[in-house]
Amino acid sequence: MKTLYIMLSLLIVLVVGCGEATPEPQAETTEDAAAVVADVQEEVVEEPADNEIMIAGTDRDEDYPNLDGLMEVNSAFAEDRLSSGVKFLISTYEVQEDPQFGWSVPTGVPTVPEDGLILTCYIVASDGLQVGEYTSEDGEVGRIANIGLYHSSGRINPIGSTTIVINEITEEYILGEISGIGETEYQQFPTLNGHFKLAIL
């Protein structure tokens, strides 16, 4: 019997000794926690979009399609004619290069694909396009000679009194802002408000 007790005792010691010890959880350091938070914040923060233009007031007239909301810009470029002003377009669809005329802004009423939307603008500046404010009236740096908003269903005409501010001009792009006043004493018009980045082609 004594021998049996000794054998059982040895067996218990062997079983306990072979068991793996449960590792103690390691406390996360303050530095590690801060690094995790920084990574999460970096993923959440997004760069502002180059083109963010809000359309408002198209729901005021039953003759217009309701286009109110953020314009989902696909193409935004300017013709390389800065010495006399600039022609540019901003559209919700991809504008292709014309095989004959190259990259150009349509004149007159453009052909717009189904549910597409395009803004075309021509700014006259006799001394060349400059940083500054442009309206339909002659100003120090020039004026907006023509501006139009077109949908596949037709021209959204007229849009409200529009101001364009050119903030930066480089060899590659033009940065600017657009804003509009859509209400007068007797009438209400659609407006565009936001900022844009035009590639110079």
MIPA-204429 format. One record per residue: residue number from 1; x negated, y negated, z negated of N, C-alpha, C in turn; chain. Coordinates in pm, whole numbers, plus 50000, padded with zeros to 5 digits. Example, Ala and Ser with C-alpha at 12.3 -4.5 7.8 and 13.67 -1.06 7.14 Angstrom:
2
n, n.xx, n.yy, n.zz, ca.xx, ca.yy, ca.zz, c.xx, c.yy, c.zz, chain
1, 48681, 50569, 49220, 48770, 50450, 49220, 48680, 50330, 49220, A
2, 48715, 50225, 49292, 48633, 50106, 49286, 48710, 49997, 49213, A
***
This chain:
201
n, n.xx, n.yy, n.zz, ca.xx, ca.yy, ca.zz, c.xx, c.yy, c.zz, chain
1, 49916, 50121, 50000, 50000, 50000, 50000, 49913, 49875, 50000, A
2, 49804, 49878, 49919, 49715, 49763, 49912, 49654, 49736, 50048, A
3, 49620, 49847, 50116, 49562, 49832, 50250, 49662, 49767, 50345, A
4, 49790, 49802, 50333, 49895, 49744, 50418, 49908, 49594, 50395, A
5, 49902, 49552, 50265, 49909, 49409, 50234, 49794, 49333, 50296, A
6, 49674, 49394, 50290, 49555, 49326, 50344, 49569, 49309, 50494, A
7, 49619, 49414, 50563, 49635, 49408, 50708, 49739, 49304, 50748, A
8, 49849, 49298, 50673, 49950, 49198, 50702, 49898, 49056, 50683, A
9, 49818, 49036, 50578, 49761, 48904, 50551, 49669, 48861, 50664, A
10, 49586, 48957, 50711, 49495, 48925, 50821, 49572, 48891, 50948, A
11, 49682, 48965, 50972, 49763, 48940, 51090, 49825, 48800, 51087, A
12, 49874, 48759, 50970, 49934, 48624, 50955, 49830, 48517, 50981, A
13, 49708, 48536, 50929, 49600, 48438, 50947, 49566, 48424, 51096, A
14, 49561, 48540, 51167, 49528, 48537, 51308, 49634, 48463, 51389, A
15, 49763, 48491, 51358, 49873, 48426, 51432, 49871, 48277, 51412, A
16, 49855, 48233, 51285, 49851, 48089, 51256, 49731, 48023, 51319, A
17, 49618, 48092, 51314, 49496, 48034, 51371, 49501, 48019, 51520, A
18, 49574, 48109, 51591, 49582, 48102, 51736, 49682, 47999, 51785, A
19, 49772, 47952, 51703, 49872, 47852, 51745, 49807, 47721, 51779, A
20, 49860, 47652, 51881, 49804, 47523, 51920, 49862, 47412, 51834, A
21, 49776, 47327, 51789, 49820, 47214, 51707, 49890, 47113, 51795, A
22, 50001, 47058, 51747, 50076, 46957, 51822, 50001, 46824, 51817, A
23, 49962, 46768, 51937, 49885, 46642, 51936, 49970, 46528, 51882, A
24, 49906, 46443, 51805, 49976, 46328, 51750, 49991, 46222, 51858, A
25, 50109, 46163, 51870, 50127, 46058, 51973, 50035, 45940, 51945, A
26, 49973, 45890, 52054, 49882, 45778, 52038, 49959, 45647, 52054, A
27, 49936, 45558, 51965, 50005, 45429, 51967, 49955, 45347, 52086, A
28, 50049, 45287, 52161, 50013, 45204, 52276, 49956, 45072, 52226, A
29, 49842, 45035, 52279, 49778, 44911, 52234, 49854, 44791, 52287, A
30, 49832, 44677, 52225, 49895, 44553, 52270, 49853, 44518, 52411, A
31, 49723, 44546, 52443, 49672, 44517, 52576, 49741, 44602, 52682, A
32, 49762, 44731, 52651, 49829, 44820, 52746, 49973, 44774, 52771, A
33, 50043, 44738, 52664, 50182, 44693, 52677, 50190, 44566, 52762, A
34, 50096, 44475, 52739, 50096, 44349, 52815, 50070, 44376, 52963, A
35, 49982, 44473, 52992, 49952, 44506, 53131, 50074, 44563, 53201, A
36, 50150, 44647, 53131, 50271, 44705, 53187, 50373, 44596, 53219, A
37, 50392, 44502, 53125, 50486, 44392, 53145, 50444, 44307, 53264, A
38, 50313, 44280, 53276, 50264, 44199, 53388, 50291, 44267, 53521, A
39, 50271, 44401, 53526, 50296, 44475, 53649, 50443, 44468, 53689, A
40, 50532, 44484, 53590, 50675, 44479, 53616, 50715, 44341, 53668, A
41, 50663, 44236, 53604, 50696, 44100, 53646, 50647, 44073, 53787, A
42, 50529, 44126, 53821, 50473, 44106, 53954, 50560, 44171, 54060, A
43, 50619, 44286, 54027, 50706, 44354, 54122, 50838, 44281, 54140, A
44, 50887, 44218, 54033, 51017, 44152, 54037, 51010, 44020, 54112, A
45, 50903, 43942, 54090, 50891, 43810, 54152, 50867, 43826, 54301, A
46, 50948, 43760, 54383, 50935, 43766, 54527, 50903, 43628, 54583, A
47, 50825, 43627, 54690, 50794, 43502, 54756, 50921, 43446, 54821, A
48, 50941, 43314, 54816, 51059, 43257, 54881, 51055, 43281, 55032, A
49, 51170, 43299, 55091, 51177, 43324, 55235, 51134, 43199, 55312, A
50, 51073, 43221, 55429, 51033, 43108, 55513, 51153, 43029, 55562, A
51, 51262, 43100, 55590, 51382, 43036, 55643, 51503, 43070, 55555, A
52, 51555, 42969, 55490, 51676, 42986, 55409, 51770, 42870, 55440, A
53, 51873, 42898, 55516, 51967, 42794, 55559, 52108, 42838, 55526, A
54, 52177, 42756, 55450, 52316, 42784, 55414, 52410, 42708, 55508, A
55, 52508, 42780, 55557, 52610, 42719, 55641, 52736, 42699, 55557, A
56, 52796, 42584, 55566, 52918, 42555, 55489, 53016, 42479, 55577, A
57, 53143, 42497, 55548, 53247, 42417, 55613, 53308, 42477, 55737, A
58, 53260, 42595, 55782, 53320, 42653, 55902, 53457, 42713, 55872, A
59, 53488, 42733, 55745, 53619, 42787, 55709, 53726, 42679, 55699, A
60, 53689, 42555, 55725, 53786, 42445, 55713, 53876, 42434, 55836, A
61, 53834, 42493, 55945, 53910, 42480, 56070, 53940, 42619, 56122, A
62, 54065, 42647, 56149, 54104, 42781, 56195, 54050, 42812, 56334, A
63, 54003, 42711, 56407, 53946, 42733, 56539, 53803, 42787, 56531, A
64, 53738, 42774, 56412, 53603, 42824, 56394, 53606, 42966, 56339, A
65, 53510, 43051, 56376, 53492, 43174, 56299, 53435, 43137, 56162, A
66, 53468, 43211, 56058, 53418, 43179, 55924, 53274, 43228, 55911, A
67, 53180, 43135, 55920, 53038, 43167, 55916, 52971, 43120, 55788, A
68, 53051, 43075, 55693, 52993, 43021, 55569, 52905, 43124, 55499, A
69, 52791, 43077, 55449, 52700, 43164, 55377, 52558, 43149, 55429, A
70, 52470, 43237, 55385, 52329, 43231, 55423, 52311, 43279, 55566, A
71, 52243, 43199, 55645, 52213, 43236, 55783, 52098, 43336, 55781, A
72, 52124, 43455, 55834, 52021, 43560, 55835, 51930, 43539, 55955, A
73, 51821, 43467, 55933, 51734, 43424, 56043, 51647, 43539, 56094, A
74, 51647, 43554, 56225, 51564, 43654, 56290, 51454, 43590, 56374, A
75, 51489, 43482, 56446, 51391, 43409, 56528, 51391, 43262, 56488, A
76, 51271, 43204, 56483, 51259, 43061, 56450, 51128, 43011, 56512, A
77, 51139, 42936, 56622, 51017, 42887, 56685, 51041, 42753, 56754, A
78, 50930, 42686, 56781, 50933, 42556, 56848, 50848, 42564, 56974, A
79, 50891, 42492, 57077, 50809, 42481, 57197, 50690, 42392, 57169, A
80, 50579, 42422, 57228, 50455, 42347, 57203, 50455, 42218, 57286, A
81, 50536, 42122, 57240, 50544, 41993, 57308, 50539, 41880, 57204, A
82, 50449, 41892, 57109, 50448, 41801, 56996, 50411, 41658, 57035, A
83, 50351, 41639, 57152, 50308, 41504, 57191, 50426, 41412, 57220, A
84, 50543, 41469, 57252, 50659, 41386, 57280, 50778, 41420, 57192, A
85, 50757, 41503, 57092, 50865, 41548, 57006, 50863, 41699, 56998, A
86, 50979, 41758, 56978, 50982, 41905, 56967, 51121, 41957, 56998, A
87, 51125, 42072, 57063, 51248, 42148, 57080, 51231, 42276, 56998, A
88, 51333, 42310, 56921, 51321, 42433, 56844, 51455, 42505, 56833, A
89, 51446, 42630, 56794, 51567, 42709, 56772, 51551, 42794, 56647, A
90, 51664, 42824, 56586, 51671, 42916, 56472, 51792, 43005, 56499, A
91, 51772, 43136, 56503, 51882, 43225, 56541, 51887, 43348, 56451, A
92, 52004, 43411, 56449, 52024, 43532, 56370, 51986, 43657, 56451, A
93, 51951, 43641, 56576, 51912, 43753, 56661, 51773, 43726, 56719, A
94, 51711, 43830, 56770, 51577, 43815, 56825, 51582, 43755, 56964, A
95, 51519, 43641, 56979, 51512, 43574, 57109, 51390, 43627, 57183, A
96, 51410, 43672, 57306, 51303, 43730, 57385, 51233, 43622, 57470, A
97, 51108, 43647, 57501, 51033, 43558, 57589, 51087, 43570, 57731, A
98, 51113, 43455, 57793, 51163, 43455, 57929, 51048, 43490, 58024, A
99, 51067, 43585, 58114, 50958, 43625, 58203, 50912, 43514, 58297, A
100, 51000, 43417, 58325, 50965, 43307, 58415, 50917, 43182, 58341, A
101, 50988, 43148, 58232, 50959, 43021, 58163, 50884, 43040, 58030, A
102, 50861, 43163, 57991, 50791, 43188, 57865, 50882, 43162, 57746, A
103, 50821, 43123, 57634, 50899, 43094, 57513, 50960, 42956, 57527, A
104, 51091, 42950, 57537, 51157, 42821, 57557, 51291, 42820, 57485, A
105, 51331, 42699, 57448, 51460, 42678, 57382, 51565, 42658, 57490, A
106, 51676, 42731, 57483, 51779, 42717, 57586, 51834, 42575, 57594, A
107, 51860, 42531, 57713, 51927, 42402, 57732, 52073, 42430, 57767, A
108, 52159, 42337, 57733, 52301, 42360, 57756, 52355, 42464, 57658, A
109, 52458, 42532, 57698, 52520, 42633, 57612, 52449, 42766, 57632, A
110, 52384, 42819, 57529, 52310, 42944, 57544, 52403, 43065, 57547, A
111, 52354, 43173, 57604, 52425, 43300, 57599, 52390, 43368, 57466, A
112, 52491, 43389, 57383, 52469, 43441, 57247, 52528, 43582, 57237, A
113, 52451, 43679, 57187, 52506, 43815, 57173, 52619, 43821, 57072, A
114, 52694, 43929, 57074, 52811, 43946, 56988, 52777, 43920, 56843, A
115, 52855, 43830, 56780, 52839, 43790, 56640, 52706, 43720, 56612, A
116, 52635, 43682, 56717, 52509, 43609, 56699, 52534, 43462, 56671, A
117, 52431, 43395, 56620, 52441, 43253, 56586, 52306, 43189, 56614, A
118, 52309, 43072, 56676, 52183, 43004, 56708, 52198, 42853, 56687, A
119, 52096, 42793, 56630, 52087, 42648, 56616, 51978, 42601, 56710, A
120, 52009, 42505, 56796, 51908, 42445, 56882, 51898, 42297, 56850, A
121, 51777, 42244, 56860, 51756, 42103, 56825, 51646, 42043, 56910, A
122, 51664, 41919, 56947, 51563, 41845, 57022, 51537, 41714, 56949, A
123, 51413, 41697, 56903, 51371, 41575, 56834, 51282, 41494, 56928, A
124, 51317, 41369, 56950, 51238, 41279, 57034, 51144, 41199, 56944, A
125, 51015, 41198, 56979, 50915, 41121, 56903, 50811, 41071, 57002, A
126, 50822, 40946, 57044, 50738, 40894, 57152, 50589, 40896, 57116, A
127, 50556, 40886, 56986, 50416, 40889, 56943, 50374, 41027, 56896, A
128, 50456, 41128, 56930, 50424, 41263, 56888, 50497, 41298, 56758, A
129, 50530, 41425, 56744, 50598, 41469, 56623, 50511, 41443, 56501, A
130, 50572, 41383, 56398, 50499, 41350, 56276, 50578, 41396, 56154, A
131, 50508, 41402, 56043, 50575, 41426, 55916, 50667, 41308, 55888, A
132, 50790, 41334, 55851, 50884, 41225, 55824, 51028, 41269, 55841, A
133, 51118, 41173, 55833, 51262, 41199, 55837, 51321, 41162, 55972, A
134, 51406, 41251, 56023, 51470, 41231, 56152, 51621, 41244, 56138, A
135, 51693, 41148, 56195, 51839, 41154, 56201, 51881, 41122, 56346, A
136, 52009, 41107, 56368, 52056, 41074, 56503, 52029, 40928, 56538, A
137, 51992, 40848, 56438, 51958, 40708, 56462, 51807, 40694, 56481, A
138, 51765, 40592, 56559, 51622, 40568, 56576, 51558, 40536, 56442, A
139, 51449, 40604, 56411, 51378, 40579, 56287, 51231, 40550, 56313, A
140, 51152, 40542, 56208, 51011, 40509, 56222, 50936, 40614, 56302, A
141, 50976, 40742, 56288, 50900, 40849, 56355, 50974, 40908, 56474, A
142, 51100, 40871, 56494, 51176, 40926, 56606, 51320, 40951, 56568, A
143, 51387, 41037, 56646, 51528, 41065, 56618, 51566, 41203, 56669, A
144, 51680, 41253, 56621, 51736, 41378, 56672, 51818, 41343, 56796, A
145, 51771, 41388, 56912, 51841, 41355, 57036, 51957, 41450, 57061, A
146, 51942, 41575, 57018, 52048, 41671, 57042, 52036, 41784, 56940, A
147, 52149, 41828, 56887, 52150, 41941, 56796, 52283, 42015, 56814, A
148, 52278, 42146, 56815, 52400, 42223, 56836, 52393, 42358, 56766, A
149, 52507, 42402, 56719, 52520, 42532, 56654, 52615, 42616, 56739, A
150, 52568, 42731, 56785, 52646, 42814, 56877, 52665, 42954, 56821, A
151, 52786, 43003, 56839, 52822, 43140, 56800, 52860, 43215, 56928, A
152, 52867, 43346, 56920, 52904, 43423, 57039, 53044, 43385, 57089, A
153, 53125, 43329, 56999, 53261, 43289, 57038, 53265, 43147, 57096, A
154, 53153, 43074, 57092, 53150, 42939, 57147, 53071, 42844, 57059, A
155, 53074, 42717, 57094, 53000, 42616, 57019, 53077, 42574, 56894, A
156, 53005, 42569, 56783, 53063, 42516, 56659, 53040, 42365, 56664, A
157, 53138, 42293, 56711, 53116, 42154, 56746, 53229, 42066, 56694, A
158, 53196, 41949, 56637, 53059, 41907, 56607, 53020, 41950, 56467, A
159, 52891, 41952, 56439, 52847, 41973, 56301, 52833, 41837, 56235, A
160, 52822, 41836, 56103, 52817, 41710, 56031, 52691, 41630, 56058, A
161, 52689, 41509, 56005, 52573, 41421, 56020, 52449, 41490, 55961, A
162, 52349, 41515, 56044, 52235, 41600, 56005, 52107, 41519, 55989, A
163, 52031, 41555, 55886, 51898, 41497, 55863, 51796, 41610, 55864, A
164, 51688, 41589, 55937, 51578, 41686, 55938, 51453, 41616, 55887, A
165, 51388, 41678, 55791, 51264, 41625, 55735, 51152, 41722, 55771, A
166, 51051, 41672, 55841, 50934, 41752, 55873, 50831, 41730, 55762, A
167, 50794, 41838, 55695, 50704, 41828, 55580, 50558, 41859, 55613, A
168, 50537, 41947, 55711, 50399, 41987, 55744, 50394, 42034, 55889, A
169, 50285, 41996, 55957, 50263, 42038, 56095, 50120, 42093, 56105, A
170, 50106, 42215, 56151, 49974, 42273, 56176, 49969, 42318, 56321, A
171, 49859, 42380, 56360, 49849, 42431, 56496, 49937, 42554, 56516, A
172, 49979, 42616, 56407, 50053, 42742, 56416, 50201, 42730, 56381, A
173, 50236, 42633, 56295, 50375, 42628, 56250, 50416, 42487, 56208, A
174, 50549, 42471, 56191, 50609, 42346, 56141, 50697, 42382, 56023, A
175, 50677, 42314, 55912, 50762, 42333, 55796, 50857, 42214, 55782, A
176, 50983, 42243, 55751, 51078, 42133, 55738, 51201, 42170, 55659, A
177, 51288, 42071, 55644, 51415, 42089, 55572, 51527, 42032, 55658, A
178, 51645, 42089, 55639, 51762, 42042, 55711, 51876, 42022, 55611, A
179, 51949, 41914, 55628, 52064, 41888, 55539, 52171, 41817, 55618, A
180, 52294, 41828, 55571, 52404, 41766, 55645, 52511, 41711, 55554, A
181, 52579, 41608, 55603, 52695, 41552, 55535, 52817, 41588, 55619, A
182, 52910, 41662, 55560, 53021, 41714, 55637, 53154, 41648, 55612, A
183, 53158, 41550, 55522, 53287, 41490, 55489, 53285, 41340, 55516, A
184, 53386, 41295, 55585, 53408, 41152, 55602, 53543, 41120, 55540, A
185, 53585, 40998, 55554, 53714, 40958, 55495, 53831, 41035, 55558, A
186, 53814, 41073, 55684, 53926, 41134, 55755, 53899, 41277, 55804, A
187, 53773, 41317, 55812, 53742, 41446, 55872, 53642, 41524, 55789, A
188, 53634, 41656, 55818, 53537, 41743, 55756, 53470, 41826, 55864, A
189, 53337, 41842, 55853, 53262, 41913, 55956, 53172, 42020, 55891, A
190, 53136, 42122, 55969, 53039, 42220, 55918, 52902, 42156, 55896, A
191, 52826, 42209, 55801, 52692, 42156, 55771, 52593, 42270, 55754, A
192, 52464, 42235, 55766, 52354, 42328, 55740, 52262, 42264, 55637, A
193, 52222, 42342, 55538, 52133, 42291, 55434, 52031, 42399, 55398, A
194, 51904, 42359, 55397, 51800, 42454, 55358, 51664, 42415, 55412, A
195, 51577, 42512, 55426, 51441, 42485, 55475, 51404, 42588, 55582, A
196, 51304, 42554, 55664, 51267, 42642, 55775, 51117, 42637, 55800, A
197, 51071, 42742, 55870, 50933, 42750, 55917, 50938, 42794, 56063, A
198, 50890, 42707, 56150, 50896, 42733, 56294, 50758, 42769, 56347, A
199, 50747, 42884, 56407, 50622, 42919, 56476, 50609, 42834, 56602, A
200, 50491, 42782, 56630, 50470, 42701, 56750, 50422, 42794, 56860, A
201, 50502, 42808, 56966, 50471, 42903, 57073, 50443, 42830, 57204, A
***
